[in-house]
Amino acid sequence: MASWPNQLFIDNKWIDGASGKTWSVVNPATGETLANVALAEAADVDRAVTAARRAFDEGEWRRMDPLHRGRLLYKFAERIRASLDDLAMTDTLNIGKPIRDTRGWDAPVSADLFETYAGLPDKIHGKCYSSFADNMTMQVREPMGVIAAITPWNYPLTNAAIKLAPILATGNTVVLKPSEVSPLTALMLGQMALEVGFPPGVINVIHGTGAEAGAALIKHPGVDKITFTGRYETGAQMLEAAKSGMKGVLMELGGKTPTLVFPDAPLENVVNAVVTGVFINLGQVCVAGSRLLVHESQHDELLERIIAKAKGLRQGDPTDPNTQLGCLATPLHCQSVVKRVEQGKKEGAKCVLSGPALKSEADCFFAPTIFDQVTPNMTLAREEVFGPVLSVLTYRNEDEAVRMANDCDFGLMANIWSADGTRALRLARQLKAGKIAINGGGGFRGSSPVYGFKRSGFGTELGYEEAANEYCHTKVILYSMSTEKSPWPE
């Protein structure tokens, strides 16, 4: 793309930030500035929330025929599909993710999410209870209001779609704040919403830092609920800030996914899954399989095959369709991964695969790294690296494998590899994680809910019934059919 939207999208209008300040959005692979985007501050947040509030309270969106709301979401999906290449290349340039991934997964999945939720609006239902002959108790669901959606930089387009699709399907209005690092595809969605015909104020996109725009959005009295995906530390701060307004909060705060491999598992499939699970997008994935738990009898063979596979991955220019590994999203994040690796060495883990040293502090091309002889107490086994770093732990029996897998503060996802289906299901019930994949699991679908245990967050992303629960108020109406009433205290 030659250019991108570089203003704030508020009330179906493109406007500059009140302060006039801008933020340079940089290509991490080249250091080139892609765009200078308007920077939102508290005054801009107020304008966006006010627009969303007016659209919800006074506008047509929540009163619209649900089928028509669904048609708009379907048109949105088709509009995204018409621009798949532009959207994919934008995220590739913005965060250094290979074009084969953004074109092959991120962009089409984002369109699929809107199509999936296009079918939800007319299927949100309540319940009716008639336990007494002369009265009726009705439970109804109504849109919640204004939702503040705050997304991270690792999957810019897809994360925006994960938030927007269910929020809009349930009749709410939204203020979307993408990461300041990667705002471009979110702003493109604003332009597409305008073209598709969403009413003013239903979708607002503001770009700003967490300290300024994010904090103002969380605290704004016009916001009814916050949905956030990002780091645990940021989520904890956000939860504290949200207390003053007693706002609803949905948080997905990352993970430390264990992969339990048993001796009867097909090793070729395991090798491919492990390498993909931890090195795709250079490990900048909340469900990255960063902990490999392998039985002592197969440790040497499995590790040897994983190392050989990882060495064959092609890393380079993210815009080259043959590239499998691009670069990390920012120099600052790259340096944080370097620190984690150095800490792992100091704690006694054995580095069995690493790449060349970084050329400078601005270099974001970090290579796949594997540590062996990692123990559960080490930082590499407990904290999210969010980089291409695999930690290998060895277990002796099934019970020890489960204990090691659960010995972590996060619980977003876990993987089990075994030809014994009974064992796999038994362990799935014992593992403390919101999603369990057995022998690779299945493909991503917006209809499948995402849960988090422990520090991985609370509330539910996606799902149909779950989306209605998260983004609708539930109201009980008590209706009496009796013509005679006995006044108290008779």
C-alpha positions as a printed NumPy array, in Angstrom:
array([[  0.   ,   0.   ,   0.   ],
       [  1.202,   3.494,  -0.791],
       [ -0.505,   5.038,   2.239],
       [ -2.785,   4.265,   5.163],
       [ -5.38 ,   6.212,   7.136],
       [ -3.439,   8.326,   9.609],
       [ -6.177,  10.074,  11.592],
       [ -8.571,   8.98 ,  14.317],
       [-11.854,   7.418,  13.201],
       [-14.614,   8.861,  15.374],
       [-18.341,   9.062,  14.588],
       [-17.708,   8.054,  10.954],
       [-15.297,  10.963,  10.5  ],
       [-11.527,  11.141,  10.137],
       [-10.104,  13.708,  12.559],
       [ -6.726,  14.79 ,  13.885],
       [ -5.919,  14.35 ,  17.539],
       [ -6.718,  17.298,  19.791],
       [ -3.039,  17.758,  20.668],
       [ -1.836,  17.571,  17.075],
       [  0.765,  14.989,  18.096],
       [  1.61 ,  12.011,  15.895],
       [  3.272,   8.631,  16.351],
       [  5.692,   7.055,  13.887],
       [  4.678,   3.543,  12.89 ],
       [  7.842,   1.666,  11.919],
       [  8.636,  -1.405,   9.846],
       [ 10.763,  -3.505,  12.247],
       [ 12.464,  -5.386,   9.402],
       [ 13.903,  -2.246,   7.803],
       [ 13.53 ,   0.553,  10.345],
       [ 11.554,   2.511,   7.74 ],
       [  8.723,   4.777,   8.923],
       [  5.479,   3.562,   7.374],
       [  3.164,   6.312,   8.591],
       [  2.807,   9.096,  11.116],
       [ -0.497,   8.476,  12.83 ],
       [ -2.503,  10.889,  14.964],
       [ -1.988,  10.271,  18.664],
       [ -5.11 ,  10.235,  20.828],
       [ -5.179,  11.669,  24.324],
       [ -7.916,  12.033,  26.927],
       [ -9.887,  14.65 ,  24.945],
       [ -9.977,  12.368,  21.899],
       [-11.015,   9.396,  24.006],
       [-13.886,  11.464,  25.346],
       [-14.992,  12.335,  21.807],
       [-14.896,   8.683,  20.783],
       [-16.78 ,   7.417,  23.827],
       [-19.338,  10.211,  23.508],
       [-19.95 ,   9.22 ,  19.884],
       [-20.307,   5.559,  20.819],
       [-22.593,   6.463,  23.729],
       [-24.832,   8.598,  21.534],
       [-24.961,   5.887,  18.869],
       [-26.017,   3.348,  21.475],
       [-28.462,   5.457,  23.485],
       [-30.054,   7.437,  20.657],
       [-29.096,   5.724,  17.421],
       [-30.565,   2.868,  15.438],
       [-27.916,   0.209,  16.013],
       [-29.263,  -1.659,  19.034],
       [-32.857,  -1.19 ,  17.794],
       [-32.026,  -2.393,  14.297],
       [-33.644,  -5.562,  12.974],
       [-31.123,  -8.243,  13.994],
       [-31.154,  -9.675,  10.493],
       [-30.115,  -6.302,   9.073],
       [-27.337,  -6.033,  11.669],
       [-26.168,  -9.462,  10.577],
       [-26.195,  -8.397,   6.921],
       [-23.906,  -5.483,   7.721],
       [-21.484,  -7.856,   9.435],
       [-21.571, -10.125,   6.396],
       [-20.869,  -7.172,   4.102],
       [-17.977,  -6.279,   6.391],
       [-16.592,  -9.804,   5.952],
       [-16.846,  -9.51 ,   2.173],
       [-15.22 ,  -6.079,   2.222],
       [-12.275,  -7.541,   4.16 ],
       [-11.988, -10.372,   1.635],
       [-11.854,  -7.846,  -1.182],
       [ -8.759,  -6.305,   0.448],
       [ -7.022,  -9.427,   1.746],
       [ -3.722,  -8.705,   0.033],
       [ -3.555,  -5.095,   1.233],
       [ -4.477,  -6.055,   4.79 ],
       [ -1.998,  -8.926,   4.84 ],
       [  0.873,  -6.833,   3.494],
       [  0.062,  -4.048,   5.951],
       [  0.457,  -6.324,   8.967],
       [  3.577,  -7.859,   7.445],
       [  5.172,  -4.441,   7.052],
       [  3.92 ,  -3.267,  10.443],
       [  5.122,  -6.124,  12.658],
       [  7.507,  -8.213,  10.555],
       [  5.288, -11.291,  10.265],
       [  5.87 , -13.325,   7.06 ],
       [  3.45 , -12.557,   4.248],
       [  2.75 , -16.281,   3.852],
       [  1.175, -16.195,   7.339],
       [ -0.722, -12.912,   7.13 ],
       [ -2.068, -13.775,   3.671],
       [ -2.653, -17.447,   4.455],
       [ -4.174, -17.118,   7.93 ],
       [ -4.521, -13.705,   9.581],
       [ -6.491, -11.886,   6.887],
       [ -8.861, -14.693,   5.801],
       [ -9.553, -15.721,   9.391],
       [-10.462, -12.121,  10.204],
       [-13.028, -12.141,   7.413],
       [-14.311, -15.511,   8.625],
       [-14.876, -14.097,  12.115],
       [-17.216, -11.402,  10.842],
       [-19.041, -13.932,   8.67 ],
       [-19.371, -16.281,  11.635],
       [-20.94 , -13.608,  13.821],
       [-23.155, -12.311,  11.036],
       [-25.416, -15.243,  11.885],
       [-25.679, -14.503,  15.607],
       [-27.827, -11.335,  16.002],
       [-31.254, -12.96 ,  15.525],
       [-30.359, -15.967,  17.663],
       [-29.71 , -14.225,  20.987],
       [-32.526, -15.433,  23.201],
       [-33.67 , -15.46 ,  26.781],
       [-35.772, -17.843,  28.849],
       [-39.272, -18.029,  30.275],
       [-40.147, -19.504,  33.671],
       [-43.766, -20.218,  34.654],
       [-43.54 , -21.947,  37.981],
       [-46.732, -20.274,  39.251],
       [-50.117, -20.345,  37.608],
       [-50.729, -16.599,  37.867],
       [-47.37 , -15.094,  36.918],
       [-44.666, -15.302,  34.321],
       [-40.937, -14.737,  34.816],
       [-39.027, -13.762,  31.689],
       [-35.278, -13.529,  31.272],
       [-34.216, -11.281,  28.4  ],
       [-30.837, -10.25 ,  27.022],
       [-30.087,  -6.728,  25.903],
       [-26.948,  -5.126,  24.464],
       [-24.635,  -3.909,  27.191],
       [-23.678,  -0.503,  25.791],
       [-20.297,   0.98 ,  24.946],
       [-17.427,  -1.509,  24.89 ],
       [-13.783,  -0.452,  25.089],
       [-11.709,  -2.968,  23.108],
       [ -7.931,  -2.857,  23.589],
       [ -5.792,  -5.129,  21.434],
       [ -2.091,  -6.121,  21.315],
       [  0.375,  -5.913,  18.445],
       [  1.076,  -9.565,  17.644],
       [ -1.989, -10.254,  15.434],
       [ -3.233,  -6.736,  14.693],
       [ -6.024,  -7.489,  12.225],
       [ -7.161, -10.781,  13.74 ],
       [ -7.231,  -9.466,  17.295],
       [ -9.359,  -6.527,  16.151],
       [-11.791,  -8.941,  14.472],
       [-11.931, -11.17 ,  17.571],
       [-13.11 ,  -8.149,  19.552],
       [-15.309,  -6.364,  17.012],
       [-17.318,  -9.259,  15.57 ],
       [-19.062, -10.471,  18.769],
       [-19.337,  -6.951,  20.215],
       [-21.186,  -5.715,  17.134],
       [-23.257,  -8.862,  16.682],
       [-24.697,  -8.437,  20.173],
       [-25.798,  -4.865,  19.409],
       [-23.149,  -2.875,  21.229],
       [-21.096,   0.085,  20.049],
       [-17.327,   0.071,  20.386],
       [-14.197,   2.15 ,  20.8  ],
       [-11.267,   0.115,  19.504],
       [ -7.771,   1.034,  20.638],
       [ -5.145,  -1.042,  18.859],
       [ -1.586,  -1.159,  20.108],
       [  0.307,   2.   ,  19.249],
       [  2.878,  -0.298,  17.636],
       [  0.5  ,  -1.753,  15.039],
       [ -2.552,   0.439,  14.358],
       [ -2.681,   0.389,  10.57 ],
       [ -5.061,  -2.498,   9.824],
       [ -7.407,  -1.361,  12.617],
       [ -7.61 ,   2.052,  10.954],
       [ -8.244,   0.324,   7.624],
       [-11.192,  -1.452,   9.265],
       [-12.551,   1.957,  10.226],
       [-12.484,   3.015,   6.578],
       [-14.188,  -0.228,   5.551],
       [-16.911,   0.253,   8.188],
       [-17.649,   3.636,   6.648],
       [-17.835,   2.139,   3.156],
       [-20.057,  -0.762,   4.239],
       [-22.565,   1.595,   5.873],
       [-22.292,   1.176,   9.632],
       [-24.162,   4.022,  11.375],
       [-22.076,   6.869,  12.853],
       [-20.537,   6.134,  16.243],
       [-21.013,   2.362,  16.125],
       [-17.331,   1.686,  15.361],
       [-14.669,   4.143,  16.524],
       [-10.911,   3.548,  16.174],
       [ -8.438,   5.605,  18.151],
       [ -4.673,   5.274,  18.185],
       [ -2.693,   6.108,  21.289],
       [ -0.427,   4.861,  24.017],
       [ -1.626,   2.773,  26.918],
       [ -0.528,   5.401,  29.432],
       [ -2.578,   8.155,  27.765],
       [ -5.392,   6.842,  25.575],
       [ -5.665,   3.431,  27.231],
       [ -5.887,   4.811,  30.756],
       [ -8.442,   7.454,  29.735],
       [-10.561,   4.841,  27.961],
       [-10.589,   2.466,  30.92 ],
       [-11.606,   5.189,  33.366],
       [-14.186,   6.886,  31.166],
       [-17.637,   6.83 ,  32.814],
       [-19.309,   6.318,  29.434],
       [-17.727,   2.892,  28.975],
       [-19.785,  -0.1  ,  30.133],
       [-17.241,  -2.874,  29.668],
       [-13.559,  -3.341,  28.864],
       [-12.194,  -6.217,  26.816],
       [ -8.419,  -6.457,  26.793],
       [ -5.833,  -8.822,  25.364],
       [ -2.225,  -8.352,  26.395],
       [  0.375,  -8.804,  29.114],
       [ -0.562,  -9.937,  32.603],
       [  1.178,  -6.95 ,  34.184],
       [ -0.821,  -4.502,  32.05 ],
       [ -4.023,  -6.375,  32.758],
       [ -3.448,  -6.165,  36.506],
       [ -2.992,  -2.4  ,  36.263],
       [ -6.074,  -2.128,  34.08 ],
       [ -8.198,  -4.115,  36.514],
       [ -7.191,  -1.772,  39.309],
       [ -8.117,   1.262,  37.214],
       [-11.49 ,  -0.231,  36.222],
       [-12.609,  -0.667,  39.841],
       [-13.654,   2.956,  40.262],
       [-16.436,   2.659,  37.703],
       [-17.362,  -0.946,  38.549],
       [-17.02 ,  -1.788,  34.862],
       [-17.259,  -5.252,  33.454],
       [-13.881,  -6.616,  32.406],
       [-12.873,  -9.429,  30.036],
       [ -9.167, -10.195,  29.971],
       [ -6.996, -12.593,  28.019],
       [ -3.537, -12.232,  29.508],
       [ -1.275, -14.708,  27.787],
       [ -0.047, -18.166,  28.554],
       [  2.781, -20.622,  28.984],
       [  1.495, -23.583,  27.008],
       [  2.868, -27.015,  27.926],
       [  3.102, -29.76 ,  25.316],
       [  3.008, -33.22 ,  26.895],
       [  4.473, -35.879,  24.597],
       [  4.091, -39.557,  25.481],
       [  6.222, -42.415,  24.074],
       [  3.376, -43.791,  21.932],
       [  2.888, -40.507,  20.025],
       [  3.84 , -40.349,  16.309],
       [  7.132, -38.446,  16.477],
       [  6.991, -36.95 ,  12.978],
       [  3.67 , -35.277,  13.759],
       [  4.965, -34.173,  17.158],
       [  8.1  , -32.593,  15.669],
       [  6.101, -30.602,  13.142],
       [  3.596, -29.471,  15.759],
       [  6.218, -28.448,  18.306],
       [  8.248, -26.451,  15.782],
       [  5.129, -24.75 ,  14.445],
       [  3.672, -24.163,  17.89 ],
       [  6.644, -22.269,  19.29 ],
       [  8.273, -20.676,  16.239],
       [  5.332, -19.45 ,  14.147],
       [  5.262, -15.646,  14.331],
       [  8.548, -16.092,  16.238],
       [  6.68 , -17.19 ,  19.346],
       [  4.715, -13.941,  19.588],
       [  1.55 , -15.926,  20.224],
       [ -0.392, -16.163,  23.472],
       [ -0.782, -19.937,  23.053],
       [  2.797, -20.561,  21.882],
       [  3.885, -24.057,  22.919],
       [  6.94 , -22.81 ,  24.795],
       [  7.209, -25.711,  27.287],
       [  7.942, -29.183,  25.881],
       [  7.501, -32.014,  28.396],
       [  9.039, -35.183,  27.037],
       [  9.444, -38.638,  28.57 ],
       [ 13.043, -39.501,  29.47 ],
       [ 12.991, -42.546,  27.152],
       [ 12.4  , -40.462,  24.026],
       [ 14.114, -37.232,  25.025],
       [ 17.264, -37.576,  22.943],
       [ 15.612, -38.638,  19.698],
       [ 12.807, -36.08 ,  19.878],
       [ 15.11 , -33.194,  20.749],
       [ 17.515, -34.113,  17.953],
       [ 14.713, -34.133,  15.398],
       [ 13.258, -30.83 ,  16.633],
       [ 16.655, -29.135,  16.432],
       [ 17.168, -30.416,  12.886],
       [ 13.722, -29.18 ,  11.837],
       [ 14.234, -25.76 ,  13.442],
       [ 17.595, -25.324,  11.73 ],
       [ 15.903, -25.729,   8.362],
       [ 13.476, -22.835,   8.849],
       [ 14.025, -19.918,   6.46 ],
       [ 14.313, -16.535,   8.158],
       [ 14.523, -13.291,   6.234],
       [ 12.537, -10.603,   4.454],
       [  8.943, -10.878,   5.737],
       [  7.542,  -9.759,   2.375],
       [  9.171, -12.725,   0.573],
       [  6.581, -15.535,   0.159],
       [  9.347, -18.11 ,   0.783],
       [ 10.206, -16.689,   4.214],
       [  8.989, -18.783,   7.144],
       [ 10.329, -16.599,   9.959],
       [ 10.314, -12.813,   9.885],
       [ 11.399, -10.576,  12.729],
       [ 10.168,  -9.57 ,  16.156],
       [  7.774,  -6.634,  16.265],
       [  9.983,  -3.978,  17.882],
       [ 13.617,  -3.553,  18.967],
       [ 12.42 ,  -3.031,  22.537],
       [ 10.608,  -6.357,  22.558],
       [ 13.599,  -8.044,  20.934],
       [ 15.815,  -6.847,  23.764],
       [ 13.356,  -8.248,  26.316],
       [ 13.624, -11.678,  24.633],
       [ 17.423, -11.397,  24.742],
       [ 17.25 , -10.748,  28.487],
       [ 15.069, -13.823,  29.019],
       [ 17.559, -15.96 ,  27.112],
       [ 20.505, -14.636,  29.122],
       [ 18.594, -15.234,  32.33 ],
       [ 17.928, -18.824,  31.273],
       [ 21.65 , -19.402,  30.781],
       [ 22.464, -17.929,  34.191],
       [ 19.894, -20.183,  35.86 ],
       [ 21.583, -23.293,  34.429],
       [ 19.465, -24.22 ,  31.41 ],
       [ 21.49 , -25.619,  28.503],
       [ 21.164, -23.701,  25.226],
       [ 21.263, -26.322,  22.452],
       [ 20.207, -24.092,  19.557],
       [ 20.688, -20.379,  18.979],
       [ 21.249, -18.057,  16.068],
       [ 23.864, -15.417,  15.321],
       [ 24.223, -12.459,  17.642],
       [ 22.06 ,  -9.44 ,  16.865],
       [ 23.824,  -6.876,  14.696],
       [ 22.664,  -3.927,  16.799],
       [ 20.011,  -2.908,  19.323],
       [ 17.774,  -2.018,  16.377],
       [ 18.026,  -5.557,  14.936],
       [ 14.781,  -7.509,  15.339],
       [ 15.794, -10.725,  13.529],
       [ 16.014, -13.08 ,  16.502],
       [ 16.587, -16.724,  15.561],
       [ 14.912, -19.864,  16.979],
       [ 16.4  , -20.803,  20.343],
       [ 16.055, -24.066,  22.272],
       [ 16.961, -24.78 ,  25.901],
       [ 17.362, -28.264,  27.328],
       [ 17.643, -29.336,  30.979],
       [ 15.054, -26.789,  32.036],
       [ 13.5  , -27.384,  35.451],
       [ 10.055, -26.224,  36.649],
       [ 11.511, -23.611,  38.991],
       [ 13.425, -21.769,  36.242],
       [ 12.121, -18.507,  34.829],
       [ 12.056, -20.034,  31.322],
       [  9.493, -22.558,  32.568],
       [  7.338, -20.078,  34.453],
       [  7.178, -16.735,  32.656],
       [  6.034, -15.853,  29.163],
       [  8.971, -15.061,  26.882],
       [  6.791, -14.165,  23.875],
       [  9.613, -15.031,  21.55 ],
       [ 11.021, -18.006,  19.594],
       [ 12.325, -19.816,  22.682],
       [ 11.524, -23.461,  23.451],
       [ 12.142, -24.916,  26.924],
       [ 12.54 , -28.708,  27.161],
       [ 11.682, -30.472,  30.42 ],
       [ 11.96 , -34.208,  31.061],
       [  9.496, -36.328,  33.068],
       [  9.532, -39.933,  34.283],
       [  5.858, -40.824,  34.581],
       [  2.392, -39.517,  33.826],
       [  1.748, -38.017,  37.258],
       [  4.995, -36.064,  37.13 ],
       [  4.136, -34.77 ,  33.657],
       [  0.806, -33.418,  34.896],
       [  2.389, -31.825,  37.961],
       [  5.017, -30.113,  35.839],
       [  2.454, -28.909,  33.314],
       [  0.258, -27.412,  36.031],
       [  3.19 , -25.901,  37.94 ],
       [  2.809, -22.505,  36.293],
       [  0.845, -19.321,  36.962],
       [ -0.717, -19.353,  33.485],
       [ -3.384, -21.642,  32.064],
       [ -4.526, -20.634,  28.606],
       [ -3.8  , -23.792,  26.605],
       [ -2.134, -27.209,  26.809],
       [ -1.235, -29.849,  24.214],
       [ -1.301, -33.633,  24.643],
       [  0.277, -36.1  ,  22.225],
       [ -0.616, -39.755,  22.729],
       [ -2.064, -42.662,  20.75 ],
       [ -3.974, -43.683,  23.891],
       [ -7.244, -41.767,  23.66 ],
       [ -8.348, -42.725,  27.163],
       [ -5.138, -41.383,  28.673],
       [ -5.38 , -38.201,  26.606],
       [ -8.923, -37.493,  27.783],
       [ -8.034, -38.38 ,  31.372],
       [ -5.154, -35.911,  31.364],
       [ -7.244, -33.264,  29.628],
       [ -9.489, -33.281,  32.691],
       [ -6.48 , -32.872,  34.995],
       [ -4.677, -30.063,  33.198],
       [ -5.426, -26.539,  34.403],
       [ -5.922, -24.72 ,  31.135],
       [ -8.849, -23.256,  29.234],
       [ -8.181, -25.125,  25.993],
       [ -6.696, -28.589,  25.548],
       [ -5.544, -29.802,  22.125],
       [ -5.136, -33.557,  21.716],
       [ -2.881, -34.738,  18.884],
       [ -2.94 , -31.33 ,  17.254],
       [ -6.559, -30.463,  17.946],
       [ -8.619, -28.754,  15.272],
       [ -8.638, -25.521,  13.309],
       [ -9.491, -22.096,  14.67 ],
       [-13.183, -21.182,  14.575],
       [-14.927, -18.15 ,  15.992],
       [-17.708, -20.369,  17.312],
       [-15.229, -22.034,  19.696],
       [-14.892, -20.151,  23.002],
       [-11.535, -19.258,  24.539],
       [-11.147, -19.521,  28.307],
       [ -8.288, -18.683,  30.626],
       [ -7.279, -20.236,  33.933],
       [ -5.19 , -18.539,  36.619],
       [ -3.176, -15.547,  35.341],
       [ -4.302, -16.145,  31.787],
       [ -7.35 , -14.043,  32.537],
       [-11.079, -14.339,  33.021],
       [-14.19 , -14.034,  30.927],
       [-14.621, -15.741,  27.575],
       [-13.503, -14.675,  24.124],
       [-15.637, -15.802,  21.172],
       [-18.252, -18.545,  21.253],
       [-21.941, -17.9  ,  20.556],
       [-23.683, -18.34 ,  23.893],
       [-20.532, -17.067,  25.586],
       [-20.509, -13.877,  23.476],
       [-24.103, -13.215,  24.437],
       [-23.217, -13.707,  28.09 ],
       [-20.171, -11.425,  27.89 ],
       [-21.645,  -8.564,  25.89 ],
       [-25.304,  -8.527,  26.934],
       [-27.013,  -7.505,  30.14 ],
       [-29.434, -10.11 ,  31.419],
       [-32.702,  -8.756,  32.772],
       [-35.533, -10.532,  34.58 ],
       [-39.11 ,  -9.321,  34.048],
       [-41.751, -10.459,  36.542],
       [-45.252, -10.336,  35.087],
       [-48.311, -11.005,  37.173],
       [-51.491, -12.266,  35.539],
       [-53.442, -12.205,  38.773],
       [-56.319,  -9.691,  39.033],
       [-56.415,  -9.766,  42.828],
       [-53.586,  -8.742,  45.132],
       [-53.28 ,  -9.202,  48.858],
       [-51.72 ,  -6.064,  50.391],
       [-49.086,  -6.487,  53.015],
       [-49.364,  -7.495,  55.835],
       [-52.607,  -9.367,  55.241]])
